Amino acid sequence: MNWKFLKKPWPPILWTAIIFILMTIPGSSIPSHGLFGIPGLDKVVHAVMFGTLVWLWTSWLAAKNPSSKLFIIVSWASLGAIAYGTGMEFFQKYFVPTRSFDVGDILADAVGALIVWVIYWYWLRKKSTNT
């Protein structure tokens, strides 16, 4: 598969915008039955969204700055994603009808971001021991 598109700025910017759109849908517009009624599914969705966010930003920033340390880039991307998720929870609380602040969502965002951070950390350790 050709992954060259990850070296462009539009995938992480687009994904950041998609997250914003999804997190600003009024709560009354989100169904609570069927697939959406599965307990804990929203937390899995949060983890996947923010893990993907870290992966996309890290991919672009690493391609843009190949001489930079990948560990530092993924660390900053992870912190940025966690801050973005936290900020979105406050935004939901104050500006999105029938949505509320949920610490569980922040934790799920952080878990997704940290899973990607750990994958990069493991990959970098493995890469350094093979050279």
Secondary structure, DSSP 8 states (H G I E B T S, - for coil): ---GGGGSSHHHHHHHHHHHHHHTS-GGGS--SGGGGSTTHHHHHHHHHHHHHHHHHHHHHHHH-TTS-HHHHHHHHHHHHHHHHHHHHHHHHHHSTT----HHHHHHHHHHHHHHHHHHHHHHHHHHHH-
